[in-house]
């Protein structure tokens, strides 16, 4: 991967990280602001809404972890290499998904071979 592409992807990862961190913070505040009181209907809808937001937070946290791993790999110089075969991952694929860990053919194998 050339330096310019790496820098471009790093910038995207950093802004994604910022965006997701802010969203997690906002969602945590939202969860904490729910009042679990009132009649039973209010109570169950509040529980449901909290669960939906918790799920979003979990999803964001997983994504954030992937982003941090990718940023670490950039520092280590291993970014953009397939975790399975060790070859460079297709640039177009990295641009579409900067946290990609496998090249296209390994991704197929990993996903189908579970
Ligand atoms: Zn591969």
Backbone and ligand atoms as CSV (ligand in chain L), in Angstrom:
chain,resi,resn,atom,element,x,y,z
A,1,UNK,N,N,0.846,-1.198,0.000
A,1,UNK,CA,C,0.000,0.000,0.000
A,1,UNK,C,C,0.881,1.247,0.000
A,2,UNK,N,N,0.547,2.219,-0.843
A,2,UNK,CA,C,1.381,3.421,-0.859
A,2,UNK,C,C,1.034,4.356,0.301
A,3,UNK,N,N,1.967,5.243,0.601
A,3,UNK,CA,C,1.824,6.114,1.773
A,3,UNK,C,C,0.585,6.998,1.699
A,4,UNK,N,N,0.296,7.512,0.490
A,4,UNK,CA,C,-0.854,8.412,0.351
A,4,UNK,C,C,-2.162,7.691,0.680
A,5,UNK,N,N,-2.301,6.459,0.193
A,5,UNK,CA,C,-3.514,5.684,0.472
A,5,UNK,C,C,-3.604,5.374,1.957
A,6,UNK,N,N,-2.470,5.008,2.532
A,6,UNK,CA,C,-2.425,4.712,3.959
A,6,UNK,C,C,-2.856,5.923,4.785
A,7,UNK,N,N,-2.336,7.108,4.417
A,7,UNK,CA,C,-2.700,8.332,5.132
A,7,UNK,C,C,-4.187,8.635,4.998
A,8,UNK,N,N,-4.693,8.397,3.794
A,8,UNK,CA,C,-6.110,8.657,3.531
A,8,UNK,C,C,-6.974,7.749,4.423
A,9,UNK,N,N,-6.599,6.472,4.472
A,9,UNK,CA,C,-7.365,5.518,5.271
A,9,UNK,C,C,-7.209,5.802,6.764
A,10,UNK,N,N,-6.020,6.227,7.149
A,10,UNK,CA,C,-5.792,6.560,8.552
A,10,UNK,C,C,-6.686,7.736,8.972
A,11,UNK,N,N,-6.754,8.753,8.109
A,11,UNK,CA,C,-7.626,9.896,8.376
A,11,UNK,C,C,-9.070,9.456,8.540
A,12,UNK,N,N,-9.492,8.549,7.656
A,12,UNK,CA,C,-10.875,8.079,7.740
A,12,UNK,C,C,-11.120,7.308,9.024
A,13,UNK,N,N,-10.145,6.476,9.401
A,13,UNK,CA,C,-10.270,5.715,10.645
A,13,UNK,C,C,-10.341,6.655,11.846
A,14,UNK,N,N,-9.509,7.696,11.827
A,14,UNK,CA,C,-9.501,8.633,12.952
A,14,UNK,C,C,-10.806,9.406,13.058
A,15,UNK,N,N,-11.371,9.797,11.914
A,15,UNK,CA,C,-12.625,10.548,12.018
A,15,UNK,C,C,-13.787,9.620,12.383
A,16,UNK,N,N,-13.730,8.379,11.895
A,16,UNK,CA,C,-14.729,7.391,12.312
A,16,UNK,C,C,-14.670,7.159,13.821
A,17,UNK,N,N,-13.442,7.065,14.323
A,17,UNK,CA,C,-13.241,6.835,15.742
A,17,UNK,C,C,-13.876,7.964,16.564
A,18,UNK,N,N,-13.636,9.192,16.111
A,18,UNK,CA,C,-14.182,10.360,16.791
A,18,UNK,C,C,-15.713,10.325,16.776
A,19,UNK,N,N,-16.237,10.039,15.599
A,19,UNK,CA,C,-17.679,9.993,15.395
A,19,UNK,C,C,-18.331,8.931,16.291
A,20,UNK,N,N,-17.748,7.740,16.306
A,20,UNK,CA,C,-18.329,6.639,17.072
A,20,UNK,C,C,-18.189,6.875,18.574
A,21,UNK,N,N,-17.043,7.399,18.989
A,21,UNK,CA,C,-16.847,7.708,20.409
A,21,UNK,C,C,-17.915,8.706,20.887
A,22,UNK,N,N,-18.177,9.713,20.069
A,22,UNK,CA,C,-19.185,10.718,20.426
A,22,UNK,C,C,-20.570,10.087,20.489
A,23,UNK,N,N,-20.848,9.167,19.545
A,23,UNK,CA,C,-22.163,8.533,19.519
A,23,UNK,C,C,-22.370,7.626,20.735
A,24,UNK,N,N,-21.328,6.906,21.114
A,24,UNK,CA,C,-21.434,6.047,22.297
A,24,UNK,C,C,-21.734,6.898,23.531
A,25,UNK,N,N,-21.032,8.005,23.653
A,25,UNK,CA,C,-21.210,8.893,24.791
A,25,UNK,C,C,-22.662,9.403,24.840
A,26,UNK,N,N,-23.164,9.821,23.673
A,26,UNK,CA,C,-24.530,10.336,23.582
A,26,UNK,C,C,-25.545,9.255,23.950
A,27,UNK,N,N,-25.323,8.042,23.431
A,27,UNK,CA,C,-26.252,6.953,23.717
A,27,UNK,C,C,-26.220,6.535,25.183
A,28,UNK,N,N,-25.043,6.597,25.790
A,28,UNK,CA,C,-24.948,6.276,27.216
A,28,UNK,C,C,-25.724,7.294,28.051
A,29,UNK,N,N,-25.623,8.548,27.642
A,29,UNK,CA,C,-26.380,9.589,28.343
A,29,UNK,C,C,-27.875,9.354,28.185
A,30,UNK,N,N,-28.274,8.941,26.981
A,30,UNK,CA,C,-29.669,8.668,26.691
A,30,UNK,C,C,-30.187,7.526,27.572
A,31,UNK,N,N,-29.395,6.455,27.642
A,31,UNK,CA,C,-29.775,5.300,28.462
A,31,UNK,C,C,-29.943,5.715,29.913
A,32,UNK,N,N,-29.011,6.521,30.405
A,32,UNK,CA,C,-29.064,6.931,31.807
A,32,UNK,C,C,-30.223,7.864,32.109
A,33,UNK,N,N,-30.740,8.525,31.070
A,33,UNK,CA,C,-31.813,9.487,31.304
A,33,UNK,C,C,-33.191,8.831,31.327
A,34,UNK,N,N,-33.246,7.547,30.929
A,34,UNK,CA,C,-34.548,6.871,30.960
A,34,UNK,C,C,-35.048,6.703,32.384
A,35,UNK,N,N,-36.278,7.032,32.576
A,35,UNK,CA,C,-36.874,6.855,33.892
A,35,UNK,C,C,-37.664,5.560,33.911
A,36,UNK,N,N,-37.243,4.642,34.772
A,36,UNK,CA,C,-37.962,3.372,34.841
A,36,UNK,C,C,-39.044,3.460,35.901
A,37,UNK,N,N,-40.041,4.223,35.592
A,37,UNK,CA,C,-41.180,4.301,36.496
A,37,UNK,C,C,-42.431,4.560,35.673
A,38,UNK,N,N,-43.533,4.811,36.322
A,38,UNK,CA,C,-44.775,5.014,35.598
A,38,UNK,C,C,-45.541,3.715,35.539
A,39,UNK,N,N,-46.555,3.658,34.687
A,39,UNK,CA,C,-47.343,2.422,34.636
A,39,UNK,C,C,-46.591,1.337,33.872
A,40,UNK,N,N,-47.189,0.168,33.840
A,40,UNK,CA,C,-46.495,-0.980,33.285
A,40,UNK,C,C,-46.132,-0.790,31.806
A,41,UNK,N,N,-47.033,-0.169,31.053
A,41,UNK,CA,C,-46.785,0.058,29.627
A,41,UNK,C,C,-45.572,0.941,29.405
A,42,UNK,N,N,-45.501,2.019,30.176
A,42,UNK,CA,C,-44.346,2.917,30.085
A,42,UNK,C,C,-43.075,2.172,30.460
A,43,UNK,N,N,-43.215,1.361,31.499
A,43,UNK,CA,C,-42.057,0.644,32.004
A,43,UNK,C,C,-41.493,-0.289,30.935
A,44,UNK,N,N,-42.368,-1.098,30.314
A,44,UNK,CA,C,-41.834,-2.046,29.335
A,44,UNK,C,C,-41.322,-1.342,28.079
A,45,UNK,N,N,-41.938,-0.224,27.706
A,45,UNK,CA,C,-41.404,0.463,26.523
A,45,UNK,C,C,-40.067,1.128,26.845
A,46,UNK,N,N,-39.919,1.577,28.100
A,46,UNK,CA,C,-38.629,2.152,28.501
A,46,UNK,C,C,-37.552,1.071,28.511
A,47,UNK,N,N,-37.906,-0.119,28.993
A,47,UNK,CA,C,-36.954,-1.228,29.009
A,47,UNK,C,C,-36.565,-1.586,27.582
A,48,UNK,N,N,-37.566,-1.625,26.721
A,48,UNK,CA,C,-37.313,-1.948,25.325
A,48,UNK,C,C,-36.395,-0.904,24.681
A,49,UNK,N,N,-36.702,0.376,24.887
A,49,UNK,CA,C,-35.888,1.438,24.288
A,49,UNK,C,C,-34.458,1.373,24.799
A,50,UNK,N,N,-34.327,1.093,26.089
A,50,UNK,CA,C,-32.983,0.965,26.649
A,50,UNK,C,C,-32.220,-0.169,25.982
A,51,UNK,N,N,-32.918,-1.286,25.773
A,51,UNK,CA,C,-32.265,-2.436,25.154
A,51,UNK,C,C,-31.795,-2.100,23.744
A,52,UNK,N,N,-32.646,-1.401,23.007
A,52,UNK,CA,C,-32.288,-1.026,21.634
A,52,UNK,C,C,-31.020,-0.169,21.641
A,53,UNK,N,N,-30.959,0.775,22.570
A,53,UNK,CA,C,-29.790,1.657,22.633
A,53,UNK,C,C,-28.553,0.887,23.109
A,54,UNK,N,N,-28.751,-0.015,24.070
A,54,UNK,CA,C,-27.625,-0.843,24.513
A,54,UNK,C,C,-27.038,-1.643,23.353
A,55,UNK,N,N,-27.923,-2.190,22.526
A,55,UNK,CA,C,-27.459,-2.957,21.369
A,55,UNK,C,C,-26.636,-2.088,20.420
A,56,UNK,N,N,-27.119,-0.844,20.225
A,56,UNK,CA,C,-26.385,0.091,19.370
A,56,UNK,C,C,-25.012,0.389,19.953
A,57,UNK,N,N,-24.980,0.580,21.273
A,57,UNK,CA,C,-23.709,0.887,21.946
A,57,UNK,C,C,-22.747,-0.287,21.784
A,58,UNK,N,N,-23.263,-1.506,21.969
A,58,UNK,CA,C,-22.420,-2.697,21.815
A,58,UNK,C,C,-21.833,-2.795,20.412
A,59,UNK,N,N,-22.692,-2.540,19.427
A,59,UNK,CA,C,-22.274,-2.591,18.030
A,59,UNK,C,C,-21.184,-1.542,17.775
A,60,UNK,N,N,-21.416,-0.338,18.292
A,60,UNK,CA,C,-20.432,0.735,18.128
A,60,UNK,C,C,-19.114,0.386,18.816
A,61,UNK,N,N,-19.214,-0.247,19.991
A,61,UNK,CA,C,-17.989,-0.602,20.720
A,61,UNK,C,C,-17.168,-1.627,19.957
A,62,UNK,N,N,-17.860,-2.591,19.344
A,62,UNK,CA,C,-17.143,-3.586,18.545
A,62,UNK,C,C,-16.441,-2.928,17.359
A,63,UNK,N,N,-17.187,-2.012,16.721
A,63,UNK,CA,C,-16.633,-1.292,15.575
A,63,UNK,C,C,-15.420,-0.454,16.001
A,64,UNK,N,N,-15.557,0.190,17.143
A,64,UNK,CA,C,-14.487,1.026,17.679
A,64,UNK,C,C,-13.236,0.185,17.936
A,65,UNK,N,N,-13.439,-1.012,18.439
A,65,UNK,CA,C,-12.325,-1.911,18.708
A,65,UNK,C,C,-11.612,-2.273,17.397
A,66,UNK,N,N,-12.390,-2.528,16.359
A,66,UNK,CA,C,-11.807,-2.831,15.043
A,66,UNK,C,C,-10.988,-1.651,14.525
A,67,UNK,N,N,-11.540,-0.453,14.724
A,67,UNK,CA,C,-10.845,0.756,14.269
A,67,UNK,C,C,-9.531,0.913,15.022
A,68,UNK,N,N,-9.580,0.693,16.337
A,68,UNK,CA,C,-8.356,0.822,17.130
A,68,UNK,C,C,-7.313,-0.217,16.725
A,69,UNK,N,N,-7.785,-1.423,16.428
A,69,UNK,CA,C,-6.864,-2.462,15.959
A,69,UNK,C,C,-6.209,-2.046,14.641
A,70,UNK,N,N,-7.028,-1.486,13.741
A,70,UNK,CA,C,-6.485,-1.047,12.450
A,70,UNK,C,C,-5.461,0.072,12.629
A,71,UNK,N,N,-5.758,1.012,13.536
A,71,UNK,CA,C,-4.825,2.113,13.779
A,71,UNK,C,C,-3.517,1.581,14.368
A,72,UNK,N,N,-3.634,0.580,15.220
A,72,UNK,CA,C,-2.454,-0.050,15.800
A,72,UNK,C,C,-1.628,-0.724,14.706
A,73,UNK,N,N,-2.326,-1.391,13.795
A,73,UNK,CA,C,-1.637,-2.058,12.683
A,73,UNK,C,C,-0.914,-1.055,11.784
A,74,UNK,N,N,-1.505,0.130,11.628
A,74,UNK,CA,C,-0.832,1.175,10.842
A,74,UNK,C,C,0.500,1.517,11.514
A,75,UNK,N,N,0.466,1.681,12.842
A,75,UNK,CA,C,1.696,1.967,13.594
A,75,UNK,C,C,2.718,0.843,13.432
A,76,UNK,N,N,2.224,-0.385,13.454
A,76,UNK,CA,C,3.099,-1.554,13.384
A,76,UNK,C,C,3.561,-1.886,11.965
A,77,UNK,N,N,2.928,-1.248,10.985
A,77,UNK,CA,C,3.271,-1.522,9.592
A,77,UNK,C,C,2.680,-2.805,9.042
A,78,UNK,N,N,1.660,-3.331,9.730
A,78,UNK,CA,C,1.038,-4.569,9.246
A,78,UNK,C,C,-0.344,-4.301,8.656
A,79,UNK,N,N,-0.697,-3.027,8.578
A,79,UNK,CA,C,-2.028,-2.671,8.096
A,79,UNK,C,C,-2.199,-3.039,6.622
A,80,UNK,N,N,-3.412,-3.539,6.299
A,80,UNK,CA,C,-3.713,-3.836,4.898
A,80,UNK,C,C,-3.260,-5.218,4.467
A,81,UNK,N,N,-2.728,-5.989,5.433
A,81,UNK,CA,C,-2.332,-7.356,5.096
A,81,UNK,C,C,-3.394,-8.338,5.581
A,82,UNK,N,N,-3.657,-9.328,4.750
A,82,UNK,CA,C,-4.662,-10.323,5.096
A,82,UNK,C,C,-4.192,-11.156,6.293
A,83,UNK,N,N,-5.118,-11.330,7.276
A,83,UNK,CA,C,-4.748,-12.072,8.490
A,83,UNK,C,C,-4.628,-13.578,8.233
A,84,UNK,N,N,-5.112,-13.998,7.089
A,84,UNK,CA,C,-5.095,-15.432,6.835
A,84,UNK,C,C,-3.942,-15.838,5.905
A,85,UNK,N,N,-3.822,-15.127,4.758
A,85,UNK,CA,C,-2.792,-15.543,3.792
A,85,UNK,C,C,-1.583,-14.608,3.783
A,86,UNK,N,N,-1.712,-13.436,4.458
A,86,UNK,CA,C,-0.576,-12.530,4.560
A,86,UNK,C,C,-0.334,-11.643,3.342
A,87,UNK,N,N,-1.171,-11.794,2.326
A,87,UNK,CA,C,-1.015,-10.947,1.135
A,87,UNK,C,C,-1.674,-9.589,1.376
A,88,UNK,N,N,-1.320,-8.627,0.515
A,88,UNK,CA,C,-1.974,-7.325,0.606
A,88,UNK,C,C,-3.453,-7.459,0.271
A,89,UNK,N,N,-4.282,-6.833,1.085
A,89,UNK,CA,C,-5.718,-6.825,0.797
A,89,UNK,C,C,-5.957,-5.824,-0.334
A,90,UNK,N,N,-6.880,-6.144,-1.232
A,90,UNK,CA,C,-7.194,-5.273,-2.361
A,90,UNK,C,C,-7.465,-3.839,-1.877
A,91,UNK,N,N,-6.834,-2.873,-2.539
A,91,UNK,CA,C,-6.991,-1.461,-2.147
A,91,UNK,C,C,-8.460,-1.026,-2.178
A,92,UNK,N,N,-9.173,-1.452,-3.217
A,92,UNK,CA,C,-10.582,-1.059,-3.331
A,92,UNK,C,C,-11.377,-1.547,-2.127
A,93,UNK,N,N,-11.007,-2.739,-1.665
A,93,UNK,CA,C,-11.679,-3.314,-0.501
A,93,UNK,C,C,-11.350,-2.523,0.771
A,94,UNK,N,N,-10.088,-2.133,0.912
A,94,UNK,CA,C,-9.695,-1.338,2.074
A,94,UNK,C,C,-10.397,0.018,2.070
A,95,UNK,N,N,-10.583,0.565,0.859
A,95,UNK,CA,C,-11.257,1.863,0.772
A,95,UNK,C,C,-12.732,1.736,1.127
A,96,UNK,N,N,-13.327,0.601,0.754
A,96,UNK,CA,C,-14.739,0.390,1.065
A,96,UNK,C,C,-14.910,0.062,2.548
A,97,UNK,N,N,-13.925,-0.632,3.114
A,97,UNK,CA,C,-14.011,-1.022,4.521
A,97,UNK,C,C,-12.611,-0.945,5.131
A,98,UNK,N,N,-12.275,0.233,5.682
A,98,UNK,CA,C,-10.898,0.438,6.166
A,98,UNK,C,C,-10.488,-0.503,7.309
A,99,UNK,N,N,-11.450,-1.208,7.912
A,99,UNK,CA,C,-11.098,-2.132,8.987
A,99,UNK,C,C,-11.043,-3.580,8.499
A,100,UNK,N,N,-11.074,-3.790,7.179
A,100,UNK,CA,C,-11.062,-5.150,6.640
A,100,UNK,C,C,-9.820,-5.909,7.111
A,101,UNK,N,N,-10.019,-7.184,7.462
A,101,UNK,CA,C,-8.894,-7.984,7.963
A,101,UNK,C,C,-8.472,-9.087,7.000
A,102,UNK,N,N,-9.342,-9.384,6.050
A,102,UNK,CA,C,-9.033,-10.460,5.110
A,102,UNK,C,C,-9.165,-9.971,3.671
A,103,UNK,N,N,-8.416,-10.593,2.773
A,103,UNK,CA,C,-8.611,-10.310,1.363
A,103,UNK,C,C,-9.931,-10.970,0.932
A,104,UNK,N,N,-10.382,-10.655,-0.265
A,104,UNK,CA,C,-11.707,-11.120,-0.666
A,104,UNK,C,C,-11.806,-12.650,-0.652
A,105,UNK,N,N,-10.789,-13.343,-1.179
A,105,UNK,CA,C,-10.932,-14.802,-1.237
A,105,UNK,C,C,-10.869,-15.430,0.163
A,106,UNK,N,N,-10.013,-14.891,1.047
A,106,UNK,CA,C,-9.970,-15.440,2.409
A,106,UNK,C,C,-11.242,-15.121,3.177
A,107,UNK,N,N,-11.800,-13.966,2.922
A,107,UNK,CA,C,-13.038,-13.594,3.600
A,107,UNK,C,C,-14.112,-14.630,3.293
A,108,UNK,N,N,-14.182,-15.038,2.026
A,108,UNK,CA,C,-15.169,-16.051,1.623
A,108,UNK,C,C,-14.919,-17.348,2.375
A,109,UNK,N,N,-13.653,-17.752,2.456
A,109,UNK,CA,C,-13.318,-19.002,3.132
A,109,UNK,C,C,-13.648,-18.901,4.631
A,110,UNK,N,N,-13.209,-17.794,5.248
A,110,UNK,CA,C,-13.433,-17.620,6.690
A,110,UNK,C,C,-14.935,-17.630,6.993
A,111,UNK,N,N,-15.713,-16.921,6.157
A,111,UNK,CA,C,-17.139,-16.835,6.431
A,111,UNK,C,C,-17.895,-18.115,6.172
A,112,UNK,N,N,-17.454,-18.885,5.205
A,112,UNK,CA,C,-18.194,-20.118,4.887
A,112,UNK,C,C,-17.690,-21.300,5.709
A,113,UNK,N,N,-16.430,-21.218,6.149
A,113,UNK,CA,C,-15.819,-22.367,6.814
A,113,UNK,C,C,-16.056,-22.456,8.302
A,114,UNK,N,N,-16.901,-21.580,8.862
A,114,UNK,CA,C,-17.064,-21.580,10.316
A,114,UNK,C,C,-17.798,-22.790,10.844
L,1,ZN,ZN,ZN,-6.064,-13.636,2.199
